[in-house]
Amino acid sequence: MRIFCTFTLPLSSMEKLNLPSFQANIRYKNNKAEIFDEFRKKFIVLTPEEWVRQHFAHYMVNKKQYPKGLLALEYSFMLQTRKKRLDILAFSNNGKPLLVVECKASTVNINQKVLDQIARYNFAFRVQYLIVTNGIQHFACKLDYDLLSYQFIKDIPSFTELI
């Protein structure tokens, strides 16, 4: 018989990020912490990267007005012949990809390697906005495909700014 408990932890007992807090539903199963993902509607192993991904997804919904149903977390796709997963993909109301988010654990520095990773992933989607976050630092850029350039922007765009 497996016994596990489901309870809500105050976020003060978890790692503090540079993102608004939310009420996380965390349980322990087989001595591993799991967090309930409201987007995928299931419990997920609570890794440092998952902690950032959940915070950022809730930030997008609660502060930037992205509809929960238009966000895909750990979205699987093919890049050339390899299966890849990106952290968050936001869609428009008509199902067109709008924005890609790459999440890293808070201990991971955002560097050129991370920026190159999200740029490679974007070959499959060609969205106009890319975001990289480790929960402490957030970098957003807007792509211009006509000029083959990008520009870092100061703020994460809201859903209404993209549609």
Buried (B, 14 or more C-beta within 10 A) or exposed (E): EEEEEEEEBEBEEBBEBEBEBBEBBBBBBEEEBBBBBBBEEEBBEBEBBBBBBBBBBBBBBEEBEBEEEBBBBBBEBEEEEEEBEBBBBBBBEEEEBBBBBBBBBBEBEBEEEBBEBBBEBBEBBEBBBBBBBBBBEBBBBEBEEEEEEBEEEEEBBEBEEBE
